[in-house]
Amino acid sequence: MSKLRVHGFSISVDGYGAGPDQSVERPLGVGGEQLHEWLVTTRTFKQIYGKDAGTTGIDDQRAAQGFENLGAWIMGRNMFGPVRGPWPDDTWKGWWGSNPVYHAPVFVLTHHARPSIAMEGGTTFHFVTDGIEAALERAREAAGGRDVRLGGGAATIRQYLRAGLIDELHFAIAPTLLGTGESLFADLDATKLGYAVTEHVQTNLATHVVLTKRKT
Ligand SMILES: NC(=O)c1ccc[n+]([C@@H]2O[C@H](COP(=O)([O-])OP(=O)(O)OC[C@H]3O[C@@H](n4cnc5c(N)ncnc54)[C@H](OP(=O)(O)O)[C@@H]3O)[C@@H](O)[C@H]2O)c1
């Protein structure tokens, strides 16, 4: 059965997946870039962006696992970009250039309809306006038996957690405080929702934690 997986979602010690005031200049909000230090140094991350070298070891293994056996992605509209409200035009096509890192169908949750965008390298952005379950159904169908990765951000992951639809959630706690921003676990009781910590390991740059949904 195809799983819905979160991987490499970086949070601060106080639980924020992005800082406040997201913008074109600060995609992760104020202070948010500190969250990804464990990731951007890895060989996996550097290879994705066509660069050499990078660290190997636990951070890199965790980054690489996030790309195994994937057939489709889901993300929230704020992860896709800084445009808010109705789309003024079709100019914005994501942060990732003409050949995005996904190489698969990506289902973007939004309240504002927009035609799909086919990019180079196999990525197509589809805009889903009828909710998280519809997005998951479409992603599963597109994934053809492989897993679906839920990229983020926090607001979108929280909805899927609340609905008990995430099978596995790997997050990396960066050794920093943000104080405010987009909280991953706000107003959620993950234990009541059936989740338990099944792995944890620490590196110099992050503590990696995996939550797994108990079988019912
Ligand atoms: N820490 C990490 O590892 C990580 C990973 C990914 C992204 N990020 C960062 O996280 C931030 C984005 O996260 P976020 O929590 O602000 O937002 P988000 O989850 O990316 O997007 C939220 C938006 O998506 C749309 N949406 C979500 N659920 C919907 C639903 N059920 N129906 C219709 N539309 C829905 C709504 O937009 P509209 O109503 O405007 O359409 C909503 O405001 C960015 O700064 C990004 O860079 C961090």
The ligand as an ORCA input file, in Angstrom:
! r2SCAN-3c Opt
* xyz 0 1
  N      10.940     23.504      7.665
  C      10.834     22.809      6.565
  O      11.421     21.730      6.390
  C       9.951     23.359      5.470
  C       9.506     22.516      4.448
  C       8.639     23.046      3.517
  C       8.277     24.379      3.569
  N       8.765     25.152      4.576
  C       8.395     26.570      4.705
  O       7.113     26.605      5.325
  C       6.448     27.791      4.913
  C       5.076     27.414      4.377
  O       4.358     26.750      5.401
  P       2.976     27.300      5.946
  O       2.641     26.511      7.132
  O       3.046     28.795      6.050
  O       1.978     27.028      4.750
  P       1.663     25.798      3.764
  O       1.216     24.637      4.563
  O       2.782     25.614      2.811
  O       0.468     26.426      2.925
  C      -0.693     26.866      3.573
  C      -1.619     27.392      2.493
  O      -1.958     26.353      1.577
  C      -3.324     26.452      1.210
  N      -4.019     25.305      1.811
  C      -3.582     24.494      2.798
  N      -4.516     23.556      3.101
  C      -5.555     23.792      2.264
  C      -6.810     23.164      2.093
  N      -7.187     22.108      2.836
  N      -7.643     23.654      1.147
  C      -7.262     24.716      0.369
  N      -6.087     25.359      0.495
  C      -5.249     24.895      1.442
  C      -3.833     27.762      1.804
  O      -3.491     28.780      0.877
  P      -4.545     29.754      0.108
  O      -5.778     29.835      0.952
  O      -3.791     31.036      0.020
  O      -4.764     29.142     -1.227
  C      -2.964     27.893      3.035
  O      -2.852     29.222      3.502
  C       7.337     28.456      3.894
  O       8.113     29.445      4.552
  C       8.230     27.329      3.420
  O       9.469     27.785      2.943
  C       9.572     24.660      5.538
*
